[in-house]
Amino acid sequence: MRRRLTKVLGLATVVTTAALVTIPATFAKDGDVLVRGTCTGPSSNKLKLSEEDGRIEVEFEVDQNRNGVRWNVVLRRPSTVLVRATRVTRGPSGSFELRRVVADLAGSDRITARATRASGEVCSVTATFG
């Protein structure tokens, strides 16, 4: 009984630790930031932040491999909604992209993207630029 409890607690610790690990950003040579997010279903997503004429180009992509699926999308800074939009996945890959150019504020800019579809699946990602 004690051995089984130890195994269960050990597994719970591994699962909890894995859930707390953040997905690292990838930095390109030109200073772009690319972060792959998580989804509660089979879809995948990524957020790319790039410098564009003193501003930040934000590109959020969700890939579902199925066309015609409607997603509600929100881009935000910690206390400000930047964009609320609806996107529909399109061919050939069954994905959508939302692109906006936003102000580059002083210091580091933290941008979060979240997409939700009617089935309840949620995709989210956060990246920091600067």
N, C-alpha and C positions, 0 to 999 in steps of 0.2 A: 504494500500500500504506500509506504513512504517513498519507494523508488519511483512509482507511477506519479505521485504528486510532484516529485522533483523534476521529472521529465515534462510534465504539464507546465510547471512554472518556468522551466527553461525555454520551452517553446513560446510561451506567452511573452517572455522577455525578448526573444528574437523577433517576433511579429511586431511588438511595440517599437523596438529600436528601428526596424525597417520602415515603419510608418513615419517615424520622426526624421528620417534622412531626407534632406532636400536634394533636388535634382540640380547638379551644378550647371552653371552657364558655360557655354563654349564661346570663346572670343576669337573672331577672325582677325586676319592681319590688318584689315582696315578699320578696326575698332568696333565692328558690329558685335552685338550681344545676341546669342541664340540660345533659348531655353526650351527644352521639351517638357511639356506639362503632363498631367495625369487626367484620365477619364474614368468614370465609374462603370463604363461599359467597354465595348471593343474598339471604340474610336481612338484616334491619337491626335495630339495637337502640339503646336509650337508657337513661340512668340519671338519675333526678331525686332531688335531696336537698333537703328542706325542714325548717324548724323546726316542731316540734310539741310544745308544752307543755314546753319545755326539753330535748327530745330531738330526734333526727333521724329523719324519715320517709324511708325509702329505697324508691324505686319503680324496679324494673328491668323493662323490657319488651323482648320479642323479637317481631318481626313477620316471619312466613315466608310468609304468604298461602296457607297450606295447613293444613287442620284435621287433628287426630289425630296429630301428630308429637310424640314424647316427647323432652324435653330434661332434662339433668342440670345443675343450677344451683348455683353457689357464690357467696355474698357474703362478702367478707372485708375486714378491715383489714390493714395490712401484715404483722402477725404473728399475727393471730387470725381463725379462721373464725367468721363470724357466723351463717351459715345454709348448710346443704346441703339441697337439695330437688329433687324431680322435678316438672316441669310438662309439660302437654300443650297444644299449640296448639288453640284453639277458634274457632268462628265468632262473628261473621260475618267477621272479618278474618284468621283463621288466625294468631292471636298468643296470647301469654300474658303475664301480669304477675305479678311476685313483689313483695309489699309487706311491709316490716317496719319497726318503730320501734325504734331502737337508742339507746344512751346517747350523749350529746354530751360527749366527753372534752375536757379542757383543750387549748386551742390548735386548730389545724386538724385536721379529721378527713378522712382519705383512705380512700375506700371503692372497692373493685374488685368488679365483677360479671363472672362468666364462665359461659356456657352452652355445653354440648357435646351434640351429638346423635349417634346411632349411625353415621350416614354419615361422621362425622369433622368435620363443619362445627363451627367454634368462633366464638362471638361474645363479645367482651370490651370492657369500658369501665371507666375510672377517673375519679372525680370527687373534688374536695376541697371540703369545707364548712367555713366559718368562717375 
